[in-house]
Amino acid sequence: MNILTVNLLFSTLVFWITARLFLLPRLPELRPRAVLLPILLLHSFRHLGLMFLEPGATYAGIPTPFAYPAAFGDLLAALLALAAIPAVAMNWKGARVLVWIFSVEGTLDLGTAIALAGIYDAHVFMGPAYWIPAFWVPALLVTHYITFLILLKYWKAPGGPQIRPDRAG
């Protein structure tokens, strides 16, 4: 096991513990919108995955079968998150569908990138972009988990994400 994998696993554990201590116990009392908007804003920065294509952000020779799917999968996730923000913020009828599309694509992208990085030994070429899988990906994984929890357990009403108007959010 390489050090990047250890960093990814430990960072995911730390983000999971943080969510478990501070957010997950409060989900029943929060409006889905109050949780989803910060998550969508965070994922809007996934355009930073394009760094895998930028000379200098990675070492020369980064495997293109890893770099291109990781970069463009992240870009698509960022665009989907950006598209979902106004829908969630303004309580649009299609908001839930947009959040589902974003979270499924974003999660599949991360899983694919992790698998391809392992297959092609991309960790050797990460260079300054090392922080993406060591820190950023774990945060994204945990927030996708939270998004799926909200979609499956806390956002059951049709329409927008404000299903409990009597609750804080």
MOLINLIN-V731829 format. One record per residue. RES is the residue in one letter. SS is DSSP state (A for helix, B for strand, O for the rest). PHI is phi as a letter, one per 40 degrees, with the letter a starting at -180 (NA if undefined). OMEGA is omega as a letter, one per 20 degrees, with the letter a starting at -180 (none if undefined). Layout:
{{RES;SS;PHI;OMEGA} {RES;SS;PHI;OMEGA}}
This chain:
{{M;O;NA;a} {N;O;c;a} {I;A;c;r} {L;A;c;r} {T;A;c;r} {V;A;c;r} {N;A;c;r} {L;A;c;a} {L;A;c;a} {F;A;c;r} {S;A;c;r} {T;A;c;r} {L;A;d;a} {V;A;c;r} {F;A;c;r} {W;A;c;r} {I;A;c;r} {T;A;d;r} {A;A;c;a} {R;A;c;a} {L;A;c;a} {F;A;b;a} {L;O;b;a} {L;A;d;r} {P;A;c;a} {R;A;c;a} {L;A;d;a} {P;A;c;a} {E;A;c;a} {L;O;c;r} {R;O;c;r} {P;A;d;r} {R;A;d;a} {A;A;c;r} {V;A;c;a} {L;A;c;a} {L;A;c;r} {P;A;c;r} {I;A;c;r} {L;A;c;r} {L;A;c;r} {L;A;d;a} {H;A;c;r} {S;A;c;r} {F;A;c;a} {R;A;c;r} {H;A;d;r} {L;A;c;r} {G;A;c;r} {L;A;c;r} {M;A;d;r} {F;A;c;r} {L;A;b;a} {E;O;c;r} {P;B;d;a} {G;O;g;r} {A;O;c;r} {T;B;b;r} {Y;O;c;r} {A;O;d;r} {G;O;g;r} {I;O;d;a} {P;O;c;a} {T;A;c;r} {P;A;c;r} {F;A;c;a} {A;A;c;a} {Y;A;c;r} {P;A;c;r} {A;A;c;a} {A;A;c;a} {F;A;c;r} {G;A;c;r} {D;A;c;r} {L;A;c;r} {L;A;c;r} {A;A;c;r} {A;A;c;a} {L;A;c;r} {L;A;c;r} {A;A;c;r} {L;A;c;r} {A;A;c;a} {A;A;c;a} {I;A;d;a} {P;A;c;r} {A;A;c;r} {V;A;c;a} {A;A;c;a} {M;O;b;r} {N;O;g;a} {W;O;c;a} {K;O;d;a} {G;O;c;a} {A;A;d;a} {R;A;c;r} {V;A;c;r} {L;A;c;r} {V;A;c;r} {W;A;d;a} {I;A;d;r} {F;A;d;a} {S;A;c;r} {V;A;c;r} {E;A;c;a} {G;A;c;r} {T;A;c;r} {L;A;c;r} {D;A;c;a} {L;A;c;r} {G;A;c;r} {T;A;c;a} {A;A;c;r} {I;A;c;r} {A;A;c;a} {L;A;c;r} {A;A;c;r} {G;A;c;a} {I;A;c;a} {Y;O;b;a} {D;O;f;a} {A;A;c;a} {H;A;d;a} {V;A;c;a} {F;A;b;a} {M;O;c;a} {G;A;f;r} {P;A;c;r} {A;A;c;a} {Y;A;d;a} {W;A;c;a} {I;A;c;r} {P;A;c;a} {A;A;c;a} {F;A;b;a} {W;A;c;a} {V;A;d;r} {P;A;d;r} {A;A;c;r} {L;A;c;r} {L;A;c;a} {V;A;c;r} {T;A;c;r} {H;A;c;r} {Y;A;d;r} {I;A;c;r} {T;A;c;r} {F;A;c;r} {L;A;d;r} {I;A;c;a} {L;A;c;a} {L;A;c;a} {K;A;b;a} {Y;A;b;a} {W;O;b;a} {K;O;b;a} {A;O;c;r} {P;O;c;r} {G;O;g;a} {G;O;c;a} {P;O;c;a} {Q;O;c;a} {I;O;c;r} {R;O;b;a} {P;O;c;a} {D;O;c;a} {R;O;b;r} {A;O;c;r} {G;O;i;none}}
